[in-house]
Structure formats: C-alpha cells, structure tokens
Amino acid sequence: QKSERLENYALRLSEIITAVKQRTGSPKVNIVAHSMGGLVAREYIRIFGQDSVNKLIMISTPNNGISGNVARYCSFFGADVECQDMAQGSVFLKRLNSAQVPSSVKFYTIAGSGCSTGNEDGDGVAALSSVSLDYAQNFIVNGSCLDPLKVSLHQDIINPNKYPAAYKLLTEILKK
C-alpha cells in the first residue's frame, strides 16, 4: 500500500527475519535501522518478542517522536499514516515507549548533532533528545546540515564517505 501503520511494516519485517534465520541457520539477527526503520524494528520486538534479535542499532531514529516543522511537513515528504505514527505523543509511540524492554536484546542509538532541529540540537529531522533511549547505549556523531532545508545530516549520516565516524561506530558495535 502507499501508506501504512508502522505495525504493518513490523509484520513484514517478521517475514524477512524468519527468512534470514532459515537461510543462515542463525537463531538471532542483528538489525541496523535508519530513521523510521528503528521504530519498525522496535515494534517488531514488541510484537514478536526478543528471541530472534541479538542487537538493534538505530541510526537517527526518532524514538520519542518528531515535532515542530518536521512533523508539520512530514506528510509532504513522506506518507500521512507513517507521519502520524512518528509524531511526538502519538498513540503508536506511547504504546511503544511504555512496552517492557527486552532484557536479552542489546540496544544502541547513533544520533547526529550539529543541526537545528526545531529548538534543539539534532540532525535536522531527529532531535538528540528524541533519538536517545535510557536503556540503550547512545552515541553521537557531529556533523552539519548545509542543504537549503537544513536536514541533510539525517540522511548523510549513513553515508560512510561523508560520515566515517558513524560507520566506524557501527562496525565497532557489530564486533562486540
């Protein structure tokens, strides 16, 4: 469909994880997710439990929601339903953030810093305070937003040529 609830993406992620486990013979997977993908992965864990996930590494994931102009203009660049789920204070985020934290999954966040995200520091889309989680190991990568909309760090952080520090963090976390 053109636009779906994040819960629906989590159901599809379940199919992918099942296939990866079958093909590799591994009982667990490591998930590296960017932006909304981190919320989808957390929802997968909430629905299906912790048995299939070893590590969840979230890069620029707005774990506590998007707000301000990002939320206001989200549906212009994204899809209405997904934007509603990601909005600060949404029913989806309240349910996700009040869920019990699985004890066997290792959680990590990598946030971008150096761009104005509303009245806060962040990557232009996700504020630092929205990315970090109390139960995760949280990391920050410094950068900048030089594009006209001042949001480029949000996407560029996953480009190893532009932000080798983020790539280095990711590889170190995966080696642990």
Residue, then its C-alpha position, 0 to 999 in steps of 0.5 A: q500500500k502507499s501508506e501504512r501503520l508502522e505495525n504493518y511494516a513490523l509484520r513484514l519485517s517478521e517475514i524477512i527475519t524468519a527468512v534470514k534465520q532459515r537461510t543462515g541457520s542463525p537463531k538471532v539477527n542483528i538489525v541496523a535501522h535508519s530513521m523510521g526503520g528503528l521504530v519498525a524494528r522496535e515494534y517488531i520486538r514488541i510484537f514478536g518478542q526478543d528471541s530472534v534479535n541479538k542487537l538493534i542499532m538505530i541510526s537517527t531514529p526518532n524514538n520519542g517522536i518528531s515535532g515542530n516543522v518536521a512533523r508539520y511537513c512530514s506528510f509532504f515528504g513522506a506518507d500521512v499514516e507513517c507521519q502520524d505514527m512518528a509524531q511526538g505523543s502519538v498513540f503508536l509511540k506511547r504504546l511503544n515507549s511504555a512496552q517492557v524492554p527486552s532484557s536479552v536484546k542489546f540496544y544502541t542509538i547513533a544520533g547526529s548533532g550539529c543541526s537545528t532541529g526545531n529548538e534543539d540540537g539534532d540532525g535536522v529531522a531527529a532531535l538528540s533528545s528524541v533519538s536517545l533511549d535510557y536503556a540503550q547505549n547512545f552515541i553521537v556523531n557531529g556533523s552539519c546540515l548545509d542543504p537549503l532545508k537544513v536536514s541533510l545530516h539525517q540522511d548523510i549520516i549513513n553515508p560512510n564517505k561523508y560520515p566515517a565516524a558513524y560507520k566506524l561506530l557501527t562496525e565497532i558495535l557489530k564486533k562486540 
